[in-house]
Amino acid sequence: MTNNNHLLWRAGFGPACEQLTVLRKASHLQVYDALEKASRKEPIPIEVAENFMKGLSIGIGEAGKMQMRDLSDEQKKNLRKQSREGIRSLNLRWLGEMVNSNAQLREKMAFFWHGHFACRNLNVFYQQQLLQIIRKHALGNFGELLKEVSKSSAMINFLNNNQNRKGHPNENFARELLELFTLGRGEYSEIDVRESARAFTGWGANLHGEFVFRPFQHDNGSKFFLGKEGNFTGDDIIDIVLQKKQTAFFITRKLYRFFVNEEDDIEKIGWLAGRFYQSGYSISSLLRDMFTSNWFYEEANMGNRIKSPIELLVGLQRQLPFTVSNEQTLLLAQRLMGQVLFFPPNVAGWPGGRSWIDTSSLLLRLRLPELIIAGKGLNMRPKTDDDQQMGRTIASSVTPGFSNVKWDKFQSAFSDTTRPDLAKDISTFILQTNSSIDTVMLLKYSDQSTRASYIKSVTMILFSCPEYQLH
């Protein structure tokens, strides 16, 4: 079961308690096949934007500003408020998909691409469009995903390509395309940035969030890019970048660090990247190579990554199912721990790793299961960020309001486990590290009055131990 738990934490957001019976019997290859199958269907879009808001751009470009000038100050304020409320709803709806969807592989890969193609935009309609793009193409072809993201209204406006015109090229998008999305720093020159920016002139988005090419703004002159010369368009630039094996290596290395180990194994990454390139950038093929390899299940690759705040929140809800009556706390918890969906710190996304842990965040992370499951207050005030607050004033103390923890469902997963083996079995399910549990500590601090009380108390102790921060 250890291998299957490891797989479900990396290729998804952790095992659900109702999966325990299957996890005890199935091989990791069978589990991965089931993950793939469940994620094949195209996802239903998560739509929260009101129709009247579609195309009303908020701080995103000249055309949007002209539209906004026709509105009164009160109307502008109301639209901004509603857009922030929409992003809040989008956040919670997607979080719910991560918890409840059977398509765990797709949602986990969409979460990865959400960080890779980091985009901070206050237009909820644009954000939900971009989310659907990364969910739809999460397991497909990287080249197609890259082009769709590059032509999305959210990314075009975030990286100022609406202002990229002939004679006055804006290099923001071209630079990030090369540095963060494909080749990586040091693999291109400033000339390549400048010339590719010229190729992307004329790329824009209209007020309906649709990609438009404006030929009168496009530079039709010859460009010299990565050793090639021609009258390149934006699509040509992306095709040239995809022809470079370095792009396959860069993406594979980032995926390896996210899914396997933050310490590079150049031999394994090189092998994966070579097959990724030869497959024509098939994401699903790369993931199958990674998750079905024997080395993925080696001890050195288990329990060695710090869970991101989203992984921590979602995984907790999958392992111990409960409903929430005050979703405001989920947003506050994200802010307190430093990762709010749709609000990356910058275009490079969240750094991850040890950056998730400092003195204050570790204390909160260790107490979080007790605070939210027991319905206790979060008595911390996050740093001020009006965007992340989504137009709301967040108090320093919020009563979570979590209710209906489904302990019966959780306990039934261990119905065949004898009392002496309960602590070990629960620990194997909850923790991903190989360190043995301290049974003396569990006996000392657990409630042994009844079997149900014992399961509850042992579970809460394990959720609150430092090892639970790792997967």
C-alpha atoms as one frame of an Amber mdcrd trajectory, in Angstrom:
protein
   0.000   0.000   0.000   2.953   2.318   0.593   3.755   2.523  -3.134   0.138
   3.284  -3.983  -0.090   6.021  -1.354   3.115   7.518  -2.712   1.715   7.426
  -6.247  -1.600   9.021  -5.253   0.116  11.842  -3.398   2.363  12.644  -6.347
   0.027  11.919  -9.277  -2.950  13.299  -7.355  -3.766  15.003  -4.075  -3.494
  11.965  -1.851  -5.593   8.836  -1.305  -9.217   9.019  -0.225 -10.224   6.835
   2.704 -12.731   4.925   0.559  -9.843   3.794  -1.650  -8.103   1.879   1.139
  -9.460  -1.539   0.216  -8.298  -1.187  -3.379  -4.941   0.262  -2.361  -4.198
  -2.775  -0.207  -4.737  -5.179  -3.115  -3.881  -3.409  -6.385  -0.425  -2.981
  -7.863   0.893   0.505  -8.485   0.617  -0.155 -12.231  -3.086  -0.946 -11.855
  -3.589   2.191  -9.779  -1.834   4.329 -12.378  -3.893   2.802 -15.184  -7.022
   3.737 -13.226  -5.731   7.295 -12.720  -5.121   7.664 -16.447  -8.499   6.265
 -17.399 -10.347   8.531 -14.978  -8.603  11.597 -16.435  -9.181  10.982 -20.146
 -12.504  12.756 -20.470 -12.395  16.460 -21.297 -13.184  18.438 -18.148 -16.394
  20.394 -17.767 -15.478  24.104 -17.574 -15.683  25.795 -14.205 -17.725  28.904
 -14.974 -18.356  31.564 -12.365 -18.223  34.817 -14.386 -21.510  36.565 -14.962
 -22.452  37.155 -18.603 -22.563  40.914 -18.189 -18.951  40.850 -16.972 -17.599
  39.115 -20.047 -15.259  41.436 -21.871 -15.247  44.180 -19.245 -11.527  44.339
 -18.625 -10.234  45.517 -15.303  -6.861  47.225 -15.512  -5.703  45.172 -18.483
  -5.162  47.259 -21.551  -5.987  50.303 -23.600  -9.203  48.928 -25.095 -10.403
  47.900 -21.669  -9.551  51.307 -20.261 -11.574  53.010 -22.979 -14.539  50.789
 -22.108 -14.129  51.612 -18.441 -14.101  55.357 -19.083 -17.769  55.173 -20.034
 -18.674  53.887 -16.570 -19.228  55.900 -13.421 -16.843  55.524 -10.479 -19.470
  53.543  -8.602 -19.964  51.194 -11.572 -16.211  50.652 -11.861 -15.943  49.905
  -8.157 -18.844  47.467  -8.353 -17.336  45.632 -11.341 -13.990  45.274  -9.610
 -15.701  43.947  -6.522 -17.722  41.432  -8.512 -14.658  40.281 -10.432 -12.782
  39.688  -7.180 -15.791  37.808  -5.829 -15.763  35.765  -9.036 -12.107  34.836
  -8.591 -12.884  33.851  -5.014 -15.618  31.541  -6.296 -13.302  30.189  -9.003
 -10.701  29.443  -6.335 -13.148  27.498  -4.177 -14.770  25.670  -7.106 -11.416
  24.437  -8.390 -10.318  23.529  -4.870 -13.474  21.430  -4.650 -12.602  19.693
  -7.920  -9.176  18.831  -6.533 -10.812  17.254  -3.496 -13.700  15.406  -5.099
 -12.818  14.704  -8.733 -11.905  11.175  -9.798  -9.678  12.788 -12.450  -6.903
  13.280  -9.915  -4.090  13.026 -12.454  -5.602  15.743 -14.633  -6.270  18.131
 -11.758  -2.784  17.601 -10.312  -1.201  18.317 -13.689  -3.430  21.376 -14.106
  -2.158  22.506 -10.705   1.406  22.085 -11.956   0.713  24.078 -15.129  -1.065
  26.718 -13.019   2.297  27.373 -11.371   4.338  26.968 -14.540   2.226  29.423
 -16.543   1.789  31.728 -13.562  -0.670  34.503 -14.365  -2.106  37.127 -12.065
  -5.100  38.857 -13.610  -8.086  40.451 -11.895 -10.495  39.673 -14.719 -12.343
  36.548 -13.597 -13.600  35.774 -17.097 -10.043  35.687 -18.410  -8.874  33.579
 -15.479 -11.563  30.950 -15.943 -10.675  30.770 -19.657  -7.022  30.120 -18.810
  -7.975  27.553 -16.186 -10.014  25.622 -18.733  -7.090  25.685 -21.173  -4.682
  24.132 -18.684  -7.244  21.601 -17.463  -8.194  20.611 -21.025  -4.580  20.233
 -22.231  -3.026  19.158 -18.917  -2.261  15.631 -20.171  -2.166  16.347 -23.898
   0.509  17.843 -26.108   2.816  20.449 -24.590   3.133  22.357 -27.862  -0.630
  22.728 -28.155  -0.887  23.744 -24.500   1.876  26.327 -24.958   0.192  27.916
 -27.980  -3.220  28.008 -26.324  -1.809  29.621 -23.178   0.218  32.089 -25.255
  -2.939  33.198 -27.073  -5.111  33.390 -23.954  -6.485  36.783 -23.017  -5.222
  36.345 -19.452  -1.589  35.802 -20.470  -1.613  38.372 -23.285  -2.774  41.053
 -20.890  -0.699  39.933 -17.908   2.505  40.120 -19.962   1.496  43.240 -21.911
   1.406  41.773 -25.394  -1.594  43.963 -26.183   0.960  46.795 -26.134   3.399
  44.947 -28.408   3.347  46.869 -31.710   5.485  47.328 -34.783   8.198  49.873
 -34.100   7.586  49.701 -30.329   8.017  46.048 -29.337   7.178  45.033 -25.772
   9.518  42.232 -24.701   7.678  41.007 -21.595   5.926  38.003 -23.114   8.832
  36.993 -25.354  11.244  37.045 -22.411   9.050  34.926 -20.150   8.293  32.511
 -22.980  11.997  31.758 -23.294  13.094  32.035 -19.673  10.191  30.499 -17.755
   7.999  28.564 -20.169  10.437  26.729 -22.479  14.243  27.036 -22.650  15.316
  28.402 -19.292  17.739  31.135 -18.339  21.068  31.132 -20.146  19.757  29.285
 -23.205  19.044  32.364 -25.339  20.452  35.836 -25.972  19.036  39.320 -25.609
  18.930  39.436 -29.391  16.655  36.371 -29.347  14.327  38.157 -26.898  14.210
  41.293 -29.012  13.693  39.479 -32.300  11.018  37.154 -30.947   9.182  40.137
 -29.435   8.984  41.573 -32.952   7.416  38.307 -34.135   4.688  38.589 -31.481
   3.710  42.125 -32.464   0.030  42.272 -33.359  -0.979  39.483 -30.973  -3.813
  40.665 -28.759  -7.183  39.917 -27.206 -10.495  41.653 -27.687 -13.052  42.630
 -25.080 -14.729  39.223 -25.397 -11.552  37.478 -24.330 -10.836  36.150 -27.825
  -7.408  36.049 -29.422  -7.003  38.499 -32.303  -4.163  39.107 -34.714  -3.851
  42.739 -35.783  -1.815  42.692 -39.036  -1.372  46.472 -39.157   0.478  46.234
 -35.795   2.673  43.319 -36.863   6.334  43.693 -37.830   6.723  41.932 -41.186
  10.466  42.428 -41.316  13.013  39.618 -41.230  13.981  38.346 -37.758  17.053
  36.447 -36.599  16.112  33.997 -33.828  18.081  31.087 -32.301  20.286  30.842
 -35.370  17.461  31.007 -37.901  16.372  33.894 -40.093  12.996  34.649 -41.659
   9.829  36.697 -41.516   8.727  34.828 -38.409   5.319  35.053 -36.776   4.592
  34.252 -33.143   3.591  30.708 -34.067   6.897  30.314 -35.918   8.816  31.376
 -32.814   7.018  28.796 -30.679   7.656  26.086 -33.301  11.379  26.928 -33.369
  11.548  26.778 -29.566   9.831  23.382 -29.584  12.416  22.092 -32.066  15.081
  22.640 -29.417  15.759  19.578 -27.259  16.552  21.997 -24.437  12.843  22.771
 -24.190  12.030  19.100 -23.560  14.844  18.946 -20.995  13.706  22.123 -19.223
  10.091  20.962 -18.902  11.098  17.434 -17.876  13.498  18.721 -15.236  10.792
  20.906 -13.721   8.321  18.003 -13.721  10.928  15.717 -12.152  11.538  18.222
  -9.358   7.795  18.602  -8.795   6.843  14.925  -8.893   9.943  12.933  -7.968
  12.765  14.689  -6.166  14.026  18.245  -5.835  17.570  16.915  -6.234  18.330
  16.436  -9.926  19.271  13.049 -11.324  20.590  14.146 -14.703  20.701  10.612
 -16.094  17.034   9.953 -15.339  15.945  13.440 -16.418  17.912  13.079 -19.659
  16.282   9.725 -20.414  12.807  11.084 -19.729  13.463  14.240 -21.750  14.705
  12.248 -24.742  11.543  10.175 -24.820   9.421  13.287 -24.264  11.025  14.960
 -27.270  10.720  11.860 -29.469   7.031  11.542 -28.564   6.381  15.021 -29.958
   5.880  16.412 -26.464   3.220  13.974 -25.264   2.657  14.894 -21.617   0.786
  11.682 -20.814   3.635   9.569 -22.237   6.170  11.424 -20.118   4.098  10.956
 -16.985   3.643   7.240 -17.658   7.409   6.861 -18.074   7.902   8.635 -14.764
   5.184   7.115 -12.602   5.600   3.513 -13.757   9.388   3.389 -13.455  10.889
   1.332 -10.642  13.068   4.210  -9.456  10.027   6.400  -8.771   9.218   4.071
  -5.850  12.715   4.029  -4.381  12.963   5.050  -0.731  14.981   8.164  -1.622
  12.002   9.517  -3.568   9.349   8.919  -0.892   8.275  11.397   1.744  10.947
  13.864   0.633   8.859  16.818  -0.545   7.179  19.479   1.568   3.497  19.705
   0.717   2.458  23.008  -0.751  -0.391  24.751   1.117  -2.885  23.657  -1.552
  -1.654  20.046  -1.406  -1.948  20.163   2.382  -5.504  21.546   2.351  -6.772
  19.267  -0.398  -5.042  16.137   0.892  -6.487  16.617   4.356 -10.013  16.813
   2.932  -9.472  13.704   0.815  -8.111  11.587   3.652 -10.664  12.696   6.234
 -13.860  13.700   4.412 -15.785  16.610   5.842 -18.023  19.414   4.647 -17.395
  23.091   5.245 -20.009  25.662   6.133 -17.717  28.689   6.098 -15.539  28.555
   2.991 -13.986  31.893   3.930 -11.602  29.935   6.126 -10.240  27.980   3.153
  -9.255  31.279   1.546  -7.774  32.597   4.785  -5.779  29.391   5.279  -4.352
  29.737   1.764  -3.280  33.300   2.484  -1.780  32.478   5.866   0.284  29.648
   4.403   1.380  31.630   1.344  -0.375  30.066  -1.647  -3.617  31.483  -3.010
  -4.893  29.986  -6.252  -4.832  32.532  -9.123  -2.526  34.853  -7.171   1.080
  33.704  -7.754   3.679  36.045  -6.234   5.118  36.810  -9.688   5.403  35.404
 -13.204   7.831  32.733 -11.966   5.120  31.215  -9.784   5.600  29.797  -6.298
   9.191  28.718  -5.516   8.061  25.727  -3.433  10.330  23.477  -1.391  11.649
  24.887   1.863  10.149  28.287   1.046   6.833  26.932   2.353   8.232  26.640
   5.848   9.168  29.348   8.313   8.607  29.685  12.043   5.075  31.064  11.862
   3.855  29.008   8.902   5.147  25.745  10.387   3.269  26.339  13.613   0.068
  27.025  11.680   0.559  24.002   9.404   1.040  21.699  12.402  -2.100  23.006
  14.089  -4.229  23.340  10.966  -5.933  19.889  11.122  -6.987  20.492  14.732
  -8.121  24.058  14.030 -10.300  23.289  11.040 -11.667  19.898  12.046 -12.412
  20.930  15.619 -13.951  24.212  14.422 -11.495  26.440  16.284 -10.618  29.959
  15.168  -7.656  31.032  13.049  -6.152  33.782  15.187  -3.612  35.160  12.739
  -3.741  38.138  10.427  -2.268  37.655   6.939  -0.173  40.281   5.220  -2.209
  42.945   3.462  -2.787  42.270  -0.222  -6.011  43.694  -1.595  -5.880  41.446
  -4.651  -5.657  38.276  -2.593  -8.314  39.536  -0.191 -10.535  39.747  -3.282
 -12.145  42.950  -2.103 -12.907  41.655   1.378 -11.682  42.666   4.777 -10.424
  39.512   6.405 -10.493  39.528  10.181  -7.635  38.267  12.298  -9.915  35.612
  13.794 -12.362  33.572  11.750 -14.376  30.671  13.092 -13.869  27.933  10.497
 -17.346  26.427  10.743 -16.270  22.999   9.496 -19.030  20.523  10.184 -20.081
  16.979   9.513 -16.704  15.269   9.691 -17.553  11.855   8.283 -15.860   9.771
  10.963 -18.073   6.761  10.238 -16.822   6.693   6.658 -13.223   7.020   7.811
 -13.545   4.371  10.525 -15.194   1.877   8.181 -12.035   1.903   6.055 -10.269
   0.217   8.996 -13.099  -2.146   9.958 -10.993  -5.226   9.194  -7.977  -3.986
  11.162  -7.465  -5.458  14.635  -7.062  -3.065  17.560  -3.310  -3.744  18.005
  -2.688  -2.933  14.330  -4.846   0.195  14.123  -2.102   2.704  14.861   0.216
   1.151  12.287  -2.443   0.962   9.560  -3.680   4.495  10.126  -0.102   5.758
  10.136   0.654   3.984   6.859  -2.387   5.639   5.300  -1.761   9.155   6.628
   2.024   9.497   6.639   4.328   9.152   3.652   7.638   8.975   5.499   9.434
   5.757   6.355  10.088   6.685   9.976   8.410   4.323  12.415   5.620   5.664
  14.598   6.129   6.114  18.303   3.487   3.743  19.674   4.279   4.793  23.234
   3.424   8.395  22.357   0.214   7.354  20.620  -0.869   5.277  23.613  -0.050
   8.107  25.976  -1.949  10.845  24.154  -4.767   8.921  22.459  -8.246   8.308
  23.806  -8.545   4.546  24.339 -12.014   4.530  25.874 -13.614   3.110  22.712
 -12.433   1.913  19.313 -14.029   4.946  17.640 -12.388   7.356  20.080  -9.048
   5.643  19.618  -9.230   5.969  15.804 -10.197   9.630  16.062  -7.474  10.568
  18.498  -4.706   8.620  16.743  -5.740  10.173  13.435  -5.611  13.706  14.813
  -2.206  13.108  16.405  -0.800  11.849  13.107  -2.305  14.748  11.147  -0.581
  17.147  13.552   2.883  15.600  13.552   5.764  17.099  11.512   5.913  14.068
   9.201   2.487  14.931   7.801   4.014  17.994   6.156   5.913  15.681   3.796
   4.791  13.497   0.942
